[in-house]
Each structure stands twice: as structure tokens, then as C-alpha cells.
């Protein structure tokens, strides 16, 4: 077996770096000292969207900017203990089990205390089983969330979340100080999602005159009552509308499919979920004229980010979404409350091709506020100063 000995890096102590930085005391952009090596560690829970939006895309883009930054991202538990003395900070994503808690207490926290690097806990959803809707087929995975998550949060220097509602939820649920939570919304990396092409979009709009408009629901099985609990799900409010309009529109389900529509399965196109790195390409291949994302009103869904809007805007496709807080804050014009409202919005969209194109242009223009490339400093600020710079 080949033995690997990590290279020795000349890195000032964490204390020395903090003393050097403490003189800045400004709210300006964070910049890494070009004469220092900065090592950022992290764990990510899977290879899906959550890990990419909250860990991997950030590391990838920052590593393109800073030659003196080393990003060590490990799936699940981080065991590169030779790097602990070098860490500038460490991010821990979505850890929510008692098993992970043992690693946190016995390995990460002792290293944090010995080598004086901050730990930032990252969570982008409600992962407490009792507050996850019963129709969510992944609910059982988080049965230990109530017992484990508050300990991760309390032992960390900061907790990053996607929205203020989620910060308020966890702060109230576990009785934790609200000031430990740092809100950084989900942003899209331009290199991965930006596929806006006006020529393609105009051709798609013109072709609507000779075919059925294509409407896509792109979401995982967690939005459907796959276990048939009878409790309803995110699609319950518009199921009748979908069924009644299945001959008028070409409906495409990318990901999950509502069990109550199985008797009419032949009238729908179904595309299975695939690897996340193939996600934008598959969405483009659907050639959708409209994306729709219904969500049932609940605290769980109120804590979601408006990612479905951003993904659609970035590729030049309209999207209509449920009238929940995160969506209403950035695009009330795209939100519906009932199936009747949705029906009027859909009819209006396809009735006026020129207005449809203007809507698409306006939506894409909004993306300047939601490209990750324009918000990397938000992440770097937390990774360097999780407790703030005051």
C-alpha cells in the first residue's frame, strides 16, 4: 500500500490571521491574503441539487478565483484529519443523525477547539420529521432530526440557511439565538444554468400556433403522495385542472408523477429523474413552454427557496408557482393561489405571443440578482467571519 504524507504548508496560526484581519473592521468585499494559504473544509450529504447549491458550486467558483485557496469537500463524514491544523473554516451540510453526531462530538469539535477553526453548519430545509408533511416519501429518513440537529447547531459558530423563515423556524424550534443564523439564498451558477437564447425562444413561441403548448412539472417524488396516505399532497389543489386539460395541453412530468392520475397515464409524458449534473440538459430537451410548481401551504414549504423560478428564468422559460412567501417576495406576478387563478394565468400567457416574449425577457433580466457569480462574497464573508466582523 502506498503511504501518502501530506505536504507541510507554511500557514500562520488561526490567531495570527485573525489579528491581521481584525484591523479591517469594514463591510467591504472580503479578499484573501495572497501570501497565505487558505484551506476550507466541508462535507456534503449527497450528489444532488442540495449539495451543489449549498457546497460544491460555491467551492468550485471560489477556487477559480483564488489560487491560494484549497477547498476540500468530502461526501458524508470528513476524515482527512491531517488537514485539521490547516483549516480556515469548516462547513458541515445537512448532518441530522445520531451517528453523525458522534463524529461531530468526538472528532470535529475536539479538532476545532485544538486548532481554532470555526465550524459552519449548513441546512436548507426543515429536517425534523414531525414537521415534514406526511405525504413526503423521504420523511422517514429524518426521524432523528429532532434529537441531533440542535446539537450540531449549538456546537457550531454559525448556521447558514436559505431564507429568514427557515432561520426563524429553527431558532424557535430549538430555542437557539437568532443571531447565529446567517441567511444566504440559493443562487444559480451561471456556467451551469444560463442557456438563454432568444432565437430558440422565439422559434418555440411561434411554433405554439401549430401545436399544443407544452407544460412541464419538474420535481421529485417528495411532492406526491406516493404512499397513498390520503392526506393530499402538493398537487392536490390542481389535480382536477390537470386532468380536465390533459387534451388541451401536452403535460410533461419530469421526476415524480401523481398516483391519482395513473388511470390517465397514457395522456401524459413522463421523464424519470436522473443525475443532477444532467439536470439542465434534460430540462432543455423537454422544450417546455411553461413550468408549473404547485406547493401545499405549510411551514415546510414556506421554508423552501424559490429555486424553481430561477431555474426557469435562466433557461428562458416562463414559470408559475404557488403563492408562498419565498416566491411572493421575488415574483408575485408569477404566483397563483387556486386552480382557477392558474387557469387564467396560463390562458393569458399563451394568448399573446408578444407579451409572452416580454415576460421571458423581463424574467431573465431579474437573474442579475440571482447569479451565484455575483454573490460569492456573501459566502466568503461567512466562511472567513462566521460570527461577523464587528
Secondary structure, 3 states (H helix, E strand, C coil): CCCCCCCCCCCCCHHHHHHHHHCCCCCCCCCCCCCCCEEEEEEECCCCHHHHHHHHHHHHHHHHHCCCEEEEEEECCCCCHHHHHHEEEEEEECCCCHHHHHHHHHHHHHHHHHHCCEEEEECCCCCCHHHCCCCCCCHHHHCCHHHHHHHHHHHCCEEEECCHHHHHHHHHHHCCCHHHEEECCCCECHHHHCCCCHHHHHHHHHHHHHCCCEEEEEECHHHCCCCCCCCCCCCHHHHHHHHHCCCCCEEEEEECCCHHHHHHHHHCEEECCCCHHHHHHHHHHHCCCEEEECCCCCHHHHCCCCHHHHHHHHHCCEEEEECCHHHHHHHHHHEECCHHHHHHHHHHHHHCHHHHHHHHHHHHHHHHHCEHHHCHHHHHHHHHCCCCCC
